[in-house]
């Protein structure tokens, strides 16, 4: 049985996993969020083989999360976050907060993030209801969106005939 191609699925979360689910992709983005821009610095900070790093950087550029920009010295270039890449930062912060809570040893997190302007720790906001109470998964109703097809509309309570998917 072949591997499922998440990039061909209708679900945007599945399609994002085609890009971000590869085990090095998130770590390359972590380095970009931490200010790394040069190939040799990514390689050094991650301890990743150059061929694998080149492939991950190429994928992230191809999918629009990073852009490759030439450096003044000519043959070299750097990798910069695009707007699409920067938009992923809150999701990265949520993943880091979860990992710091559940995946660290007794000594605590390896890296702390602080607001450069205030020196205060970066905190990931808890999703809140309209009344200000924390939302849990069981507090959320899932509804078909405007891009939903027939099966999604049927699954989440919409009329399957409301769309032609």
C-alpha positions in Angstrom: 0.0 0.0 0.0 1.5 3.4 -1.0 1.8 6.5 1.1 -1.1 8.9 1.3 -0.4 12.1 -0.5 -1.6 14.7 1.9 -0.9 17.5 -0.6 -3.7 16.3 -2.7 -6.3 16.2 0.0 -9.1 18.8 0.2 -8.5 19.4 3.9 -6.1 22.4 4.4 -4.8 20.9 7.6 -3.8 17.8 5.7 -2.2 19.9 2.9 -0.2 21.9 5.5 1.1 18.6 6.9 2.4 17.8 3.5 4.8 20.7 4.0 5.2 21.0 7.8 4.8 17.3 8.7 8.2 16.3 7.5 10.4 15.9 10.6 13.0 18.6 9.7 10.6 21.2 8.4 9.4 22.5 11.8 13.0 22.6 13.1 14.2 24.6 10.0 11.3 27.0 10.7 12.2 27.2 14.4 15.7 28.3 13.4 14.2 30.9 11.0 12.0 32.2 13.8 15.2 32.4 16.0 16.9 34.5 13.4 18.9 32.0 11.4 19.2 33.0 7.7 22.4 31.3 6.3 22.7 27.7 5.1 25.8 27.1 7.2 24.1 28.4 10.4 21.0 26.2 9.8 23.4 23.2 9.3 25.4 24.0 12.4 22.4 24.8 14.7 20.4 21.7 13.6 23.2 19.2 13.1 21.5 18.2 9.8 23.1 16.7 6.7 23.6 19.3 4.0 21.6 17.3 1.4 18.6 17.0 3.7 18.8 20.7 4.7 19.0 21.7 1.0 15.9 19.7 0.3 13.9 21.1 3.3 14.9 24.7 2.5 13.9 24.1 -1.2 10.5 22.8 0.0 9.9 25.7 2.3 10.8 28.2 -0.4 8.7 26.3 -2.9 5.7 26.4 -0.6 6.2 30.1 0.2 7.2 30.0 3.8 10.8 31.2 3.1 12.3 33.2 0.3 15.8 32.9 -1.0 17.6 36.3 -1.2 21.0 37.0 -2.6 23.6 38.5 -0.3 25.8 41.5 -1.4 28.9 39.3 -1.7 27.5 37.6 -4.8 27.4 33.8 -4.8 25.9 33.4 -1.4 22.3 33.9 -0.3 20.1 33.8 2.8 16.7 32.5 3.7 14.1 34.9 5.0 10.7 34.3 6.4 7.9 35.4 4.1 4.5 36.7 5.2 3.2 33.2 5.0 6.1 31.9 7.1 5.6 34.7 9.7 1.9 33.8 9.9 2.9 30.4 11.2 4.7 31.9 14.2 1.7 31.8 16.6 1.3 28.1 15.7 5.0 27.5 16.4 4.6 29.3 19.8 1.6 27.0 20.7 3.6 23.9 19.8 6.6 25.2 21.7 4.5 25.9 24.8 3.0 22.4 24.6 6.4 20.8 24.2 7.8 22.8 27.1 5.0 21.6 29.3 4.9 18.0 28.3 8.2 17.0 26.6 11.0 18.7 28.7 13.0 17.1 31.4 12.8 18.1 35.1 15.4 20.9 34.5 12.9 22.7 32.2 12.9 24.1 28.7 16.1 24.5 26.7 15.1 27.9 25.3 13.0 30.7 26.7 11.5 33.4 24.6 11.0 36.9 25.8 9.5 40.1 24.4 12.5 42.1 23.1 10.8 45.4 24.1 9.7 44.5 27.6 11.9 41.5 28.6 8.7 39.7 29.7 8.3 36.0 28.8 6.3 35.3 25.6 3.0 33.7 26.5 0.8 31.8 24.2 -2.8 33.1 24.7 -5.4 30.5 25.7 -8.3 30.4 23.2 -11.3 32.1 24.9 -15.0 32.1 24.4 -16.9 35.3 23.7 -17.6 35.4 27.5 -13.8 35.2 28.3 -13.7 31.6 29.6 -11.0 29.2 28.2 -12.3 27.0 25.4 -11.8 23.3 25.4 -12.2 21.0 22.4 -15.7 19.9 23.7 -16.8 23.6 23.8 -16.4 24.1 20.1 -19.0 23.3 17.5 -17.6 22.2 14.1 -19.6 23.6 11.1 -19.1 23.2 7.4 -17.3 26.2 5.9 -17.9 27.9 2.5 -15.5 25.6 0.8 -17.0 22.4 2.2 -18.0 19.6 -0.1 -21.0 17.2 0.2 -19.3 14.8 2.6 -18.1 17.6 5.0 -21.5 19.2 4.9 -23.2 15.9 5.7 -20.7 15.1 8.5 -21.0 18.5 10.3 -24.7 19.1 9.9 -25.0 21.2 6.7 -27.2 20.2 3.8 -25.2 17.9 1.5 -27.0 19.5 -1.4 -25.8 23.0 -0.5 -22.6 22.6 -2.4 -21.4 20.5 -5.3 -18.4 18.8 -3.7 
